[in-house]
Every structure is written in structure tokens, then in C-alpha cells.
Amino acid sequence: MEKNENTIISSKQKKAVSVVAKLLSAMHKEIKELNDLKDLESNLETIQKKTERISKICIVLQNSLDLKHGGEVATNLNHLYQHIRFSVARVTDDNDFSYLKSAEKVTAEITDGWQKISTAAA
């Protein structure tokens, strides 16, 4: 790819930013919906599907981090993703929804930031 003076990031990087933004948005939506399904017995199948999807998205996002070169930002994001996975695991393992509110706030903040990055990169 030829470098243009005005090119800040490559089209491949733009696509990556867009994919991360979409994953974060989907994860946030799933967490919000999961938070509304407090009755484990009557919503067991839906809860299991949502927790599995959230966990998978988190793993993908964690695996996308460059922990070697990403510095403090990558390290902090990794910790936040771990918290989200822990929060979701508490729902299925212990029927404990108490951590989901913080996971929802975390995903809202990260999603908002990535949406801004995605818009700026477009």
C-alpha cells in the first residue's frame, strides 16, 4: 500500500477498529439484556446463550490485545475484560447478578470510546 501524507491508519486498521467497535456494542447489548433476566429458572436457556456469547466476545477481545506493545491501555483493557468474564461467570455459576451492573458500566464506557475511535478512523 502506498503511503499518503494524509493516511493516518491503513484500511486494514480501520476494519479492525470497526470490528472491535461492533463486538463491544454487541457485548454491551447482551449484558444489558442479561441484566434484565434475573429469574434463572424460567430464563435458563436464554441466560446460558447470552453468558456464552458474552464470554466468547470477551475472549476474542482479550486475544486481540497487544499486551507486549500495548502498554498500560492494553493491560487495563485486559483487566476490564477479565472482570466482565468474571461477572458473567457469577451469573451461571452462582445465580449472582450483582456484578453485572459494573460490567454493564464498563462495557458502556469502552463501547463509547471505541465508537468515537471508529468514527474518527472512518
MOTA-V638904 format. One record per run of one state. SS is the DSSP state (h for helix, s for strand, l for the rest). FROM is the first residue (numbers start at 1). TO is the last residue. If there is no record, write none. Layout:
SS | FROM | TO
SS | FROM | TO
This chain:
l | 1 | 10
h | 11 | 35
l | 36 | 43
h | 44 | 64
l | 65 | 70
h | 71 | 94
l | 95 | 99
h | 100 | 121
l | 122 | 122
